[in-house]
């Protein structure tokens, strides 16, 4: 790795950490950067999953004051098992079919967040749901998001925020904090799996990881200062752009 490639990865890691903390989707910055320095798609995806994990942990540290406390322990096994399943899919199956599906998942998740109020009128406000139904819906959202995160991970934060906002009666800042924690759990799980079974480029990780820590912590602190409507608009814009870029890449 030469100086130009290292500089590219450093800048990508800083930007990705910030974007992941604010809305998710930072992998759309680091994944192309890894491709640009010559890594094949699967090693780039695996390396990217390992490299962005420290940024998720930094985001948790930056948003810990907004983190909801109730029911967190029940979500951890779901997130871990979902991430393991996603990692298994990546290592065992061809990527092309899921590559075509991913843009529509991202755009769908963004649409759910954008039309959150209208959907709540159809399915019911979280405060009106029974505790059992709300808990089941939360587990399903976390499980689906974790499988996706283990497999690819780009826009994982967008998908988590969209699903959690539909079933939790919390402020967007608190939902974003929970998103950071779940992303960190998924990230740690992918590190454990890919470090053992995946083709990780550790030199690239050594450059990217510190940059994602700095960006992740700063981005999480920024979220606490943003008005809810502006934060929601940013996430919707990020999600739409990410989904369209992924769709373009899948079709070309």
N, C-alpha and C positions, 0 to 999 in steps of 0.2 A: 504494500500500500504506500503510495507516494504522498507528498504533502498536499497536493491539490485534492486528492481523494479523501484524505483525512479531514481537510477543511470543509469539504462538502458534507461529510457525515456529521461533523460537529455542528454545523449550521442546521442541518436537518433534524438532529436530535434536540436542539434547543427549541426549534419551532414546534416539533411534534409534542414535546412535553407540555408546552403552553397550551396547544390546541386540545390535547387530551384532557387537561384539567378543566378547560372552559366548556368544551362540548363533546369531545371525542373525535376521532378521525385522524389523529396525528400519524397513524401508520401510513396514511396516503402520502405523507411527506417522506418518511424514512424508507418505506418499501421501494419506491422508484429510485431513491438515492443509492440503495444497495444494488439494485439492478444496474444503475449507471456506472458503478465501479467494477462491474463484471461478474457479479454473482448470478448463477442460474435462478429461476423463479422459486423453486422449493427451498433451496438453502437460504435465499434471500428472505423468504417468508418466515422460516424457522429462526434465523438470526434476528430478524426484526422483532419477533415475539419475545425473545429473550432480552433484547436490548431495551425495549420500552418499559419493561417491568419496573425498574427502579424509579422511573418517572411516575408510575401509578402510586408507588409507595410514598413518594414526595407529595403527591396530590392529597393523599390521605392525611398526611401530617399538616398540610396547609388548610384543610377543611374540617379538621376533627371537631371543632366547636359546633359545627352545624350537623354533625352526624346523628341521626335518630338512634336511640338506644334500644328500643323495644324490639324483640324478635330477631335480633341480628344472628344469634347463635343458630337458629333454625335454618338460616339461609346459607350458612357456610358449607354444609355437606352437599347441598344442591349445586352450588357454584363449582365446587371441586369436581364432583362427578360429571357435571356437564362439560367442564373444560377438558377432563380426561377423555370423554367421548369425542369431543371435537378434535383433539390431538390425534386420537386413533384414526378418525376419518381422514385427516390430512396425510398421515403416514401410510395408510393402507389403500386409499382409493385414488383414481384419477381426479385431477383438480378441475378439468374443463367444465363438467356439469355444474359444479358448485360455483365456479367462476361466473357462469352465465346467470345463476340465481342470485348471487350476492347483491348486484345493483338494485334489484327489485326489493330485496329485503331491506336495504338501507333506505330507499325511497319510501317504502311502505312505513317503516318506523318513523321517518321524518313526517310523513303525512299524519300519522297517529298523533304526534306531538302538536303539529300545526292546527289540527282540528280537534284538539283534546276536549274543549268545552262541548262541542256538538256531539262527540262520541259519548261523553259522560251523560248527556241527556238521553241517549239511546240505551246505554248499558247500566246507567245509574251512577250517581256520585259515590265515590268510595265511602263517604260517611254514612250512606244509606245501605251499604252492603252488610250482610251478616259477617261476624268475625271469621267464621269458618270459610265462607265464600271468598272473602278478601284475602285470607291467608293462602287458600289454594291458588287463587289467581296470581298472587305474588310469587309463589313457588314456581308456577309455570313460566312466568315472565323471566325470572332469574335463570331457570333451567335452559330455556331456549336461547337466551342471550349468552350464557356460558358455553353452550355447544358451539355457537357461532364464534365466540371469542377464541376458543381452543383451535378452531379450524383456520380462521383467517384473521379476525381481530380488527380490521379497519372499520371505523365507525362503530366500534363496540359501545363507546360511551353514548352515542346518539341512540342506539337501540335500547340500551338500559334506561336512559332518561325517558324515552317515549313510553316504554312499557311500565316503568315504575310510576310515572305521572298519571297513568290511567287507573291505577289501582290503589294509590296512596294519597291520602288527604294531607299533604305536606307542602311546604313552600318549595319552589324550584331550587333554591339554594340548598335545602336539606336533602332533596332528591339527588342533586348533583353530588353532594357529599357521600351519599349512599352508593351512587354510581362509581365514585372513586374507589371506595372500599371493595365493591364487588369486582371492579376491574383489576384491582391489586391481587385479589384472591385468584382470579382467573390467570393473571400474569404469573404469579408464583407457581401455579400448577403447571402451566406450559413450560416454564423454566425447568422444573423437575423432570418433565417428560422428555422435552427436546434435548436437554443436556445429556440425558442418558441414551436416547434413541435417535435424535435428529442430527442432521449435518450442520452444526453451528459454526459460523466463522467467528472465532473468539477475538480476533484482532479488531474486527468491525464493532463487536459488542463493547470492547474496551474504549472505543472512541465515542460511540453513541450514548452509552448508559449514563456517564456523568452529565452530559448535556441534557438528557431527558429529566434528570433529577432537578437541575436548576430551573428548567422550563416548567416542570410539573408543579413545583412549590410556588413559583411566582404566579402561575396561572390560577391555582386554587385560591390564592390570596385575592386575586383580581375578581373572582366570581363573587366573593362576599360583598364587593362594593358595587356590583352592577344591579340596576333595577330589574325586577322580575320580568317585565315585558321585553326589555332589551336583551336579557339573557336568553329568553325563549326565542326571540327573533334571530339571535346569533346562532343558536343551535339549529334552528330550522334552515337557515341559509347554509351553514356548514354541511348539514345532512344532505340537502338538495344538491349542492355542488359535488360532494363526495360521491353520491349515488350516480350522478350524470357522468362524472369522470370514469367511475368503475364500469358503467354501461358502455361508454365509448371504448374503453380498453378491451372489454369482453367481446365487442363486435368487430374489432379491427385486428 
